[in-house]
Amino acid sequence: MNHSGTRTSSPESLADGALVDLTQHEIQALRTEFNLADAHTHQRQSASQRQIVERLPQLWYEAEEGLQETYEQRFVDAFFRLHRQPTALARKKTMLSYAASISTMVVGMYLKRRRMAVSLIEPCFDNLYDVLANMGVPLHPVDESAFADPDRIYSELKRRVRTDALFLVDPNNPTGFSLLKHGRKGFEEVVRFCKDHGKLLVIDFCFASFTLFDPDVARFDMYELLENSGVSYMAIEDTGKTWPVQDAKCAMLTVSDDIHEAVYNLHTSVLLNVSPFVLNMLAEYIEDSIEDDLSSVRDVLTRNRETARKALDGSILEYQEPVVNVSVAWFRIDHPELTATELQRELTADGLYLLPGRYFYWSEPGKGESYLRIALARDPQMFSAAMTRLAAALDRHAR
């Protein structure tokens, strides 16, 4: 097994013509009748969101006349109010970019320049691994199980993490695991470990909006914890997984004061600004979600999750209960011989595109051959038809 930043399995070791990463799978899925691959938002507009669409010309001309700073501040203010993160809002040091991948590239540039090795959570979406590995950052896996028991997090990290930085995804994609399962304590223990041992803490919060409507999760001001601890940190946020805006999105990168100047200088080498029109539009969507308590997002995901659970109950796909109900569902394949790669290829022939689990286990892909991921942010009518077809296809492998 190689943990030094190179995949253990080349495309040739999978099969002739096999795809290299999950994004290539998602590109293929865009051509499929039932695309359940990417976690981007493909559901229809709610009634109030349609009103925003009707006002797009007005939002365009507003942005054309106003100052860039006005729309940046309006967007950041709305985002952190929705997420109830007053400390991040008060600090006014968040850097904006067009996509979380760009923010991750900036993180990778900083890590590479400082010659830092990283312990990256596993499983996770392989884009994180690929971006960092392609920039020459040495990567080592830290299994999600290390964070299961808050009383053991510190000792587990002390035993497992030998790198300069720790990179987490919370909530995690694809499993929905979150340190918020433990309230504040899980995060406090991670921060305490990183502070005590001089580790840079990097956290991908791109799915954090889904914690806001989970009744079993009490989100707190995480930036207050980070800032007051004195830990060196980098936090990535994103809008791309939450609102149906045809990939017109904005990502945010917030970092601790001790590294802010260095990261800012890297950030400005990548881009100047995000479109003021996009920021103006996104602020409207966020304000709409503040008004309706995210019901336009929550209702679609809740409905589709329940549809999937009912349709696949009793099949070879066993639903894996997440800590946080994010916009994807993770299923284990209960079959003695069938792999995710084989099943995914078979389902694609039926017009269904799901993501195979092997790519999420970036250091040891074989561990993921028992899992498939289904994206939930879809039109419920289309999703229901997809689940009906999926259930029928799985009947070929009835237990």
ROVEX-708119 format. One line per field, with one value per residue (C-alpha): residue number from 1; chain; x negated, y negated, z. Coordinates in nm, 2 decimals. Layout:
<nodes>
num	[NUM/...]
chaine	[A/...]
px	[X/...]
py	[Y/...]
pz	[Z/...]
</nodes>
This chain:
<nodes>
num	[1/2/3/4/5/6/7/8/9/10/11/12/13/14/15/16/17/18/19/20/21/22/23/24/25/26/27/28/29/30/31/32/33/34/35/36/37/38/39/40/41/42/43/44/45/46/47/48/49/50/51/52/53/54/55/56/57/58/59/60/61/62/63/64/65/66/67/68/69/70/71/72/73/74/75/76/77/78/79/80/81/82/83/84/85/86/87/88/89/90/91/92/93/94/95/96/97/98/99/100/101/102/103/104/105/106/107/108/109/110/111/112/113/114/115/116/117/118/119/120/121/122/123/124/125/126/127/128/129/130/131/132/133/134/135/136/137/138/139/140/141/142/143/144/145/146/147/148/149/150/151/152/153/154/155/156/157/158/159/160/161/162/163/164/165/166/167/168/169/170/171/172/173/174/175/176/177/178/179/180/181/182/183/184/185/186/187/188/189/190/191/192/193/194/195/196/197/198/199/200/201/202/203/204/205/206/207/208/209/210/211/212/213/214/215/216/217/218/219/220/221/222/223/224/225/226/227/228/229/230/231/232/233/234/235/236/237/238/239/240/241/242/243/244/245/246/247/248/249/250/251/252/253/254/255/256/257/258/259/260/261/262/263/264/265/266/267/268/269/270/271/272/273/274/275/276/277/278/279/280/281/282/283/284/285/286/287/288/289/290/291/292/293/294/295/296/297/298/299/300/301/302/303/304/305/306/307/308/309/310/311/312/313/314/315/316/317/318/319/320/321/322/323/324/325/326/327/328/329/330/331/332/333/334/335/336/337/338/339/340/341/342/343/344/345/346/347/348/349/350/351/352/353/354/355/356/357/358/359/360/361/362/363/364/365/366/367/368/369/370/371/372/373/374/375/376/377/378/379/380/381/382/383/384/385/386/387/388/389/390/391/392/393/394/395/396/397/398/399]
chaine	[A/A/A/A/A/A/A/A/A/A/A/A/A/A/A/A/A/A/A/A/A/A/A/A/A/A/A/A/A/A/A/A/A/A/A/A/A/A/A/A/A/A/A/A/A/A/A/A/A/A/A/A/A/A/A/A/A/A/A/A/A/A/A/A/A/A/A/A/A/A/A/A/A/A/A/A/A/A/A/A/A/A/A/A/A/A/A/A/A/A/A/A/A/A/A/A/A/A/A/A/A/A/A/A/A/A/A/A/A/A/A/A/A/A/A/A/A/A/A/A/A/A/A/A/A/A/A/A/A/A/A/A/A/A/A/A/A/A/A/A/A/A/A/A/A/A/A/A/A/A/A/A/A/A/A/A/A/A/A/A/A/A/A/A/A/A/A/A/A/A/A/A/A/A/A/A/A/A/A/A/A/A/A/A/A/A/A/A/A/A/A/A/A/A/A/A/A/A/A/A/A/A/A/A/A/A/A/A/A/A/A/A/A/A/A/A/A/A/A/A/A/A/A/A/A/A/A/A/A/A/A/A/A/A/A/A/A/A/A/A/A/A/A/A/A/A/A/A/A/A/A/A/A/A/A/A/A/A/A/A/A/A/A/A/A/A/A/A/A/A/A/A/A/A/A/A/A/A/A/A/A/A/A/A/A/A/A/A/A/A/A/A/A/A/A/A/A/A/A/A/A/A/A/A/A/A/A/A/A/A/A/A/A/A/A/A/A/A/A/A/A/A/A/A/A/A/A/A/A/A/A/A/A/A/A/A/A/A/A/A/A/A/A/A/A/A/A/A/A/A/A/A/A/A/A/A/A/A/A/A/A/A/A/A/A/A/A/A/A/A/A/A/A/A/A/A/A/A/A/A/A/A/A/A/A/A/A/A/A/A/A/A/A/A/A/A/A/A/A]
px	[0.00/-0.13/-0.04/-0.28/-0.05/-0.02/0.29/0.24/0.44/0.39/0.68/0.51/0.53/0.90/1.00/0.93/1.09/1.16/1.21/0.94/1.15/1.51/1.53/1.48/1.76/1.98/1.90/2.02/2.33/2.44/2.52/2.73/3.11/3.09/2.79/2.75/2.38/2.27/2.38/2.45/2.80/3.03/3.37/3.63/3.69/3.92/4.20/4.00/3.68/3.87/3.94/3.56/3.52/3.78/3.57/3.24/3.23/3.28/3.00/2.78/2.82/2.78/2.44/2.34/2.39/2.26/1.92/1.76/1.71/2.08/2.18/1.89/2.00/2.36/2.29/2.06/2.30/2.59/2.39/2.25/2.58/2.75/2.48/2.48/2.11/2.08/1.71/1.63/1.85/1.69/1.34/1.40/1.11/1.28/1.15/1.39/1.34/1.56/1.54/1.43/1.17/1.00/0.99/0.85/0.58/0.48/0.46/0.25/0.02/-0.04/-0.11/-0.35/-0.53/-0.58/-0.67/-0.40/-0.27/0.10/0.32/0.64/0.96/1.07/1.32/1.37/1.45/1.14/1.11/0.95/0.69/0.63/0.59/0.34/0.15/0.13/-0.03/-0.29/-0.16/-0.25/0.08/0.14/0.49/0.66/0.96/1.30/1.32/1.05/1.32/1.59/1.53/1.48/1.29/1.04/1.00/0.69/0.51/0.62/0.48/0.16/0.12/0.21/0.11/-0.26/-0.22/-0.23/0.13/0.47/0.74/1.10/1.43/1.73/1.99/1.81/1.89/2.00/2.08/2.24/2.02/1.98/1.79/2.10/2.23/2.04/2.16/1.86/1.63/1.53/1.41/1.25/1.05/0.93/0.84/0.66/0.45/0.36/0.27/0.07/-0.13/-0.17/0.05/0.22/0.59/0.77/1.15/1.38/1.72/1.88/2.17/2.22/2.55/2.72/2.63/2.86/3.18/3.08/3.27/3.01/2.72/2.65/2.41/2.22/1.98/1.69/1.48/1.50/1.35/1.08/0.99/0.99/0.78/0.49/0.46/0.34/0.64/0.78/1.16/1.33/1.70/1.91/2.26/2.24/2.41/2.70/2.90/3.02/2.84/2.69/2.34/2.32/2.15/1.91/1.65/1.49/1.15/1.10/0.77/0.60/0.42/0.08/0.09/0.34/0.09/-0.09/0.24/0.38/0.08/0.14/0.51/0.45/0.22/0.51/0.79/0.92/1.28/1.60/1.87/2.07/2.38/2.33/2.27/2.59/2.79/2.65/2.72/3.09/3.10/2.94/3.18/3.46/3.33/3.30/3.67/3.80/3.55/3.40/3.72/3.68/3.36/3.46/3.79/3.65/3.37/3.59/3.84/3.58/3.40/3.72/3.80/3.47/3.49/3.84/3.76/3.44/3.55/3.49/3.25/2.88/2.82/2.83/2.88/2.60/2.74/2.55/2.48/2.60/2.85/2.64/2.74/2.60/2.69/2.43/2.53/2.34/2.36/2.48/2.36/2.07/1.92/2.06/1.83/1.92/1.73/1.92/2.26/2.21/2.11/2.42/2.65/2.51/2.63/2.98/2.96/2.87/2.55/2.44/2.09/1.88/1.72/1.37/1.27/1.37/1.11/0.82/0.54/0.69/0.96/1.05/1.22/1.47/1.58/1.87/2.03/2.23/2.32/2.66/2.70/3.03/3.05/3.28/3.63/3.84/4.05/3.73/3.58/3.88/3.86/3.49/3.55/3.82/3.58/3.30/3.51/3.61/3.24/3.13/3.39/3.15/2.93/3.21/3.08]
py	[0.00/-0.34/-0.64/-0.89/-1.07/-0.81/-0.60/-0.23/-0.13/-0.28/-0.29/0.01/0.22/0.17/0.25/0.14/-0.20/-0.24/-0.60/-0.76/-0.95/-1.02/-1.35/-1.15/-0.92/-1.23/-1.36/-1.03/-1.05/-1.38/-1.18/-0.92/-0.92/-0.88/-1.07/-1.00/-1.05/-1.41/-1.58/-1.91/-2.04/-1.94/-1.98/-2.23/-2.57/-2.63/-2.88/-3.15/-3.06/-3.10/-3.46/-3.51/-3.37/-3.62/-3.90/-3.80/-4.10/-4.33/-4.15/-4.18/-4.55/-4.60/-4.42/-4.62/-4.95/-4.86/-4.81/-4.46/-4.50/-4.56/-4.23/-4.04/-4.17/-4.11/-3.75/-3.67/-3.83/-3.63/-3.30/-3.32/-3.44/-3.14/-2.91/-3.09/-3.17/-3.52/-3.50/-3.43/-3.72/-3.96/-3.87/-3.98/-3.79/-3.52/-3.49/-3.41/-3.19/-3.02/-2.67/-2.47/-2.30/-2.64/-2.70/-2.35/-2.43/-2.74/-2.51/-2.27/-2.55/-2.66/-2.30/-2.24/-2.57/-2.48/-2.12/-1.99/-1.63/-1.58/-1.32/-1.31/-1.16/-0.83/-0.77/-1.11/-1.24/-1.17/-1.52/-1.63/-1.36/-1.43/-1.81/-1.78/-1.48/-1.65/-1.94/-1.72/-1.71/-1.39/-1.23/-0.97/-0.83/-0.87/-0.65/-0.81/-0.56/-0.76/-1.02/-0.78/-0.81/-1.17/-1.03/-0.86/-1.12/-1.28/-0.95/-0.81/-1.11/-1.10/-0.74/-0.78/-1.13/-1.18/-1.45/-1.83/-1.88/-1.71/-1.75/-1.66/-1.68/-1.76/-1.64/-1.38/-1.29/-1.01/-0.88/-1.18/-1.13/-1.45/-1.54/-1.72/-1.38/-1.46/-1.82/-2.05/-1.79/-1.61/-1.93/-2.05/-1.73/-1.77/-2.13/-2.05/-1.78/-2.01/-2.29/-2.08/-1.91/-2.20/-2.06/-2.27/-2.19/-2.20/-2.14/-2.11/-2.24/-2.22/-2.00/-2.19/-2.35/-2.01/-2.02/-2.32/-2.12/-1.80/-1.80/-1.57/-1.81/-2.12/-2.33/-2.60/-2.88/-2.68/-2.98/-3.10/-2.77/-2.79/-3.15/-3.13/-2.81/-2.97/-2.67/-2.73/-2.65/-2.67/-2.62/-2.57/-2.65/-2.63/-2.70/-2.44/-2.15/-2.35/-2.56/-2.48/-2.75/-2.56/-2.56/-2.94/-2.91/-3.06/-2.90/-3.06/-3.01/-3.14/-3.10/-3.18/-3.51/-3.35/-3.23/-3.47/-3.69/-3.40/-3.24/-3.57/-3.62/-3.27/-3.34/-3.66/-3.47/-3.25/-3.50/-3.85/-3.82/-3.62/-3.77/-4.04/-3.91/-3.56/-3.69/-3.91/-3.61/-3.37/-3.62/-3.61/-3.24/-3.24/-3.51/-3.29/-3.00/-3.21/-3.30/-2.95/-2.77/-2.59/-2.40/-2.42/-2.23/-2.00/-1.89/-1.76/-1.57/-1.42/-1.30/-1.15/-0.98/-0.81/-0.71/-0.54/-0.36/-0.23/-0.13/0.05/0.21/0.59/0.55/0.61/0.24/0.18/-0.18/-0.31/-0.54/-0.87/-1.10/-1.39/-1.36/-1.52/-1.53/-1.18/-0.83/-0.56/-0.20/0.13/0.41/0.72/0.98/1.23/1.18/0.86/0.56/0.19/0.16/0.45/0.34/-0.02/0.09/0.31/0.04/-0.21/0.02/-0.02/-0.40/-0.45/-0.62/-0.58/-0.62/-0.32/-0.33/-0.24/-0.59/-0.73/-0.50/-0.68/-0.49/-0.14/-0.13/0.23/0.12/-0.07/0.21/0.29/-0.05/-0.27/-0.64/-0.78/-1.16/-1.29/-1.65/-1.57/-1.64/-1.40/-1.27/-1.18/-1.03/-0.81/-0.68/-0.61/-0.42/-0.21/-0.11/-0.06/0.18/0.38/0.40/0.52/0.80/0.98/1.02/1.10/1.25]
pz	[0.00/-0.10/0.12/-0.02/-0.26/-0.55/-0.61/-0.54/-0.85/-1.19/-1.44/-1.62/-1.30/-1.28/-1.64/-1.99/-2.04/-1.67/-1.55/-1.33/-1.08/-0.96/-1.16/-1.48/-1.37/-1.30/-1.65/-1.80/-1.58/-1.73/-2.05/-1.86/-1.83/-1.45/-1.32/-0.95/-0.95/-0.87/-0.55/-0.73/-0.70/-0.99/-0.82/-0.95/-0.80/-0.51/-0.55/-0.38/-0.57/-0.90/-0.79/-0.76/-1.12/-1.24/-1.09/-1.25/-1.49/-1.19/-1.00/-1.30/-1.34/-0.96/-0.97/-1.28/-1.10/-0.76/-0.60/-0.59/-0.22/-0.16/-0.31/-0.15/0.20/0.13/0.03/0.32/0.57/0.45/0.44/0.79/0.93/0.78/0.92/1.26/1.26/1.40/1.47/1.10/1.00/1.25/1.15/0.79/0.65/0.43/0.08/-0.21/-0.51/-0.78/-0.65/-0.35/-0.58/-0.62/-0.25/-0.21/-0.47/-0.26/0.04/-0.16/-0.28/0.09/0.20/-0.09/-0.03/0.34/0.25/0.47/0.47/0.53/0.71/0.51/0.63/0.46/0.30/0.13/-0.22/-0.42/-0.56/-0.24/-0.27/-0.64/-0.60/-0.32/-0.47/-0.81/-0.64/-0.48/-0.13/0.05/0.18/0.45/0.55/0.88/0.91/1.00/1.28/1.47/1.55/1.67/2.04/2.17/2.48/2.25/1.97/2.12/2.18/1.84/1.66/1.87/1.76/1.39/1.28/1.21/0.95/0.96/0.89/0.95/0.68/0.77/0.59/0.82/0.75/0.55/0.19/0.14/0.48/0.65/0.96/1.17/1.48/1.58/1.69/2.01/2.04/2.10/2.24/1.92/1.76/2.09/2.11/1.74/1.80/2.13/1.96/1.67/1.90/2.14/1.86/1.62/1.35/1.08/1.09/0.76/0.75/0.45/0.56/0.21/0.34/0.66/0.55/0.60/0.97/1.01/0.96/1.14/1.47/1.63/1.56/1.76/1.55/1.74/1.65/1.52/1.43/1.78/1.90/1.63/1.69/2.07/2.07/1.88/1.65/1.29/1.07/0.72/0.67/0.33/0.28/-0.03/-0.18/-0.46/-0.27/-0.13/-0.38/-0.74/-0.92/-1.22/-1.07/-1.03/-0.69/-0.45/-0.22/0.09/0.25/0.60/0.78/1.11/1.15/1.18/0.82/0.66/0.48/0.32/0.21/0.09/-0.13/-0.28/-0.32/-0.52/-0.75/-0.85/-0.91/-0.87/-0.77/-0.80/-1.03/-0.85/-1.03/-0.90/-0.55/-0.57/-0.69/-0.43/-0.15/-0.26/-0.24/0.11/0.23/0.10/0.30/0.61/0.56/0.50/0.74/0.45/0.38/0.00/0.04/0.33/0.19/-0.14/0.03/0.30/0.04/-0.19/0.10/0.21/-0.15/-0.18/0.16/0.08/-0.28/-0.19/0.13/0.11/-0.19/-0.19/-0.12/0.25/0.36/0.59/0.86/0.86/1.15/0.94/0.65/0.38/0.01/-0.07/0.06/0.12/0.06/0.13/-0.12/0.06/-0.19/-0.15/-0.49/-0.65/-0.64/-0.66/-0.99/-1.14/-1.01/-1.11/-1.47/-1.49/-1.37/-1.61/-1.89/-1.74/-1.76/-1.40/-1.29/-0.93/-0.80/-0.70/-0.35/-0.45/-0.53/-0.19/-0.03/-0.20/-0.02/-0.05/-0.31/-0.24/0.08/-0.12/-0.34/-0.10/-0.14/-0.38/-0.34/-0.46/-0.50/-0.36/-0.48/-0.77/-0.89/-0.68/-0.97/-1.16/-0.85/-0.78/-1.14/-1.10/-0.77/-0.94/-1.21/-0.97/-0.75/-1.06/-1.17/-0.83/-0.84/-1.07/-0.76/-0.51/-0.19]
</nodes>
